[in-house]
Amino acid sequence: MRQAVLLGNPDTKRTCYFGQAAAGRLPVLLADWKGWREQLPEGDMILKIDPPLWESCALGELEELTRDYIAQLMEISYLAQNDSTEFFNHPKAIAFLLDKRACKLRLMEAGVPVTEPLKTDIHLAGATDTKNQDSLLIHGEMIKNCRRKQNAEALMTLMEKERVHQVFIKPNKGSGAAGVAAFRIQPATGQMALYTCCLLHPEFGLVNTKRLRRLSEPDEIFPLLEAVLQMNCLVERWYAKPQYQGFSYDLRAVFQEGKMDFLLARLSRGPITNLHLNNHPVSAAQLGLPASVMESVFHTCQRAMECFQGLRSAGIDLLLEKGSQEPRIIEMNAQGDLIYQDIYNQNRIYDHQVEIMKRYVEG
């Protein structure tokens, strides 16, 4: 009989509520990320991998932290060479989805509708020399003096070329709105607005504050925009979102083994909808969407999951185009299964995961 193993962090909501779902049904061994190499058992097992905890708020460390995490995932993936090891989500699938650009390109190649990166970014990101891929992006060389506007001006030139007046800028690796910025410029007046949780700290550089701010003065916008663009960024079109009770919204789906286990609307007064920014969660059922739209959301998620081998579960963020209500995938997260509105209610996401793992343990 296989051993069910959770690689995670003790006393977190992920671990506690997964444990509640497993209680009395499936014995689960917890391996701590601190010292995981010594704690993973030998022999038959099915392994679920939760993300490690990062304490730093310095965005300059984001790329290095992600690289280290991916290296550990690759090390764990070697366990697959032993036929007795099964993964809930394969570590290579988790690593692939950590790369927003690669994930989005694969979805586009499969014809899955997404919030599209600007064409210039797609062209450069699609270069065959992946070793030099990061250096091809519009963020250019690192600039110590963020009062310069070289990168920001390059961005505005790109926007003008593509005839796009509002964009989202996202670090290629990151989550939880860390480093994300929404930038808008009025072509007739030149008036600008920047929405972001980033702040330039005199000691730590660019940091994530987890509080959304709106900047409208060029003297405030350019230093921050310049610093954000120094990171390896993906630049996407900023689509208008539909409205519900005066709020704009997008959707977060949790899709597991062909089932839509949870679908939540994230309501916001601003362009960034992450719930930890004091935005409002509402059950998607309350939106009163037509059955055809709900079916389209389901099939879009299903098609997206099929693009990634070894992926049983993912959190999928979707946008419904204003007017047509056609879904587009914003991004995917192979570890996006923690939804407070679920764990404090039926806990059905983790309940389904326990079902899946139990089937492999007993089979």
Residue, then its C-alpha position, 0 to 999 in steps of 0.5 A: m500500500r502506498q503512503a500519502v505524503l504532503l510536502g508543506n509547512p506545519d501549522t498553515k491553513r493549507t496543511c490544517y484544512f487538508g488534514q481536516a479533510a483527510a482525518g479518519r479517511l487517509p493517513v497522511l505523512l507531513a514532510d516539512w520544507k525545512g529538511w524535506r530531503e531527510q523526511l520524504p519516505e522511501g518506497d511507494m508513495i503519492l506526494k502532494i507538494d504545497p508551496p514553500l513559505w517566503e518571508s521576504c517582501a523585496l521584489g528584487e529577490l523574487e526571481e532568485l527565490t523562484r529559481d531556487y524553488i524550481a531547482q528543488l522541484m526538479e530535484i523532487s521530480y527525479l523521484a519519478q524515475n522510481d515507478s513506485t512514486e506518484f505525484f498529485n501534481h507533477p513537480k515539472a508541471i508546477a514549475f512550468l506554471l510558475d513561468k507565466r510567459a511559457c504557460k501563456l504561450r502554450l495556451m495560445e499555441a493550443g488555441v485557448p483564449v487568454t489575456e494576450p501579451l503585446k505582440t512585441d513581447i510575444h515575438l521576443a519571448g518566442a525566440t529560440d535562444t531561451k538562455n538569453q530570453d530574459s535579456l530580450l524583453i523590453h525592461g532592458e538593462m538594470i538601471k540603478n537610478c530609477r529617476r531615469k525614464q528609459n524603460a518607461e519610455a520604451l513601454m510607452t513606445l511599445m504601447e503606441k506601436e500596438r495602439v494599446h492605451q492600458v496594460f498590465i505589467k507582471p513579473n514573469k515569476g511571482s504570485g499574489a499580485a507581487g510586482v503587478a502594475a496596471f498602467r493607463i495613458q490617455p493618448a489625447t491628453g497624456q494623463m497617466a495612472l498607475y495602480t500597484c502594490c509596489l513601493l520604492h523602499p530606501e533600504f530594500g528597493l522595490v517591495n510588495t506592500k499588499r496595499l493597492r495605491r493609485l498614482s497619477e503624477p508623472d514624478e510619482i509614476f516614472p520612478l516606480l514604473e522604471a523599477v518594476l520594468q527592471m524585473n523580467c516582466l510580461v506586458e499584457r493588454w488590460y481588458a475592460k471587465p464586466q460589472y456587478q453591483g458597481f464593482s468590476y470582477d473576474l473569476r477564480a476557478v479551482f479545477q481538479e481532475g475534470k471537475m470545477d470544484f469551486l468558482l468564485a467572483r472577485l469584485s474590486r473598485g480597481p483593476i487588481t482583484n486579488l482578495h488579500l487586497n480587501n476585494h470582495p469574494v462572491s459566489a459565481a452563482q450570484l452573478g446570474l450568468p447564462a448557462s452558456v457562459m458557465e459552460s464556456v468557462f468550464h470548457t475553457c478551464q478543461r482545455a487549459m488543463e489538457c495543455f499540461q501533462g501531470l497537472r491534476s489540479a490548478g487555480i485558474d483566473l479568468l476574465l469575461e470580456k465585457g459585452s461578449q462574456e467570452p472567457r479568457i484565461i489570465e493565468m494559472n497556478a498549479q498550487g492555487d487550491l487555497i480558497y478561504q470561502d471553501i475551507y471555512n465552509q464545505n472544504r470540498i477542494y481538499d476533500h476532493q484531493v483526499e479522494i484522489m490520493k486515497r484512490y491511488v493509495e488503495g489502488 
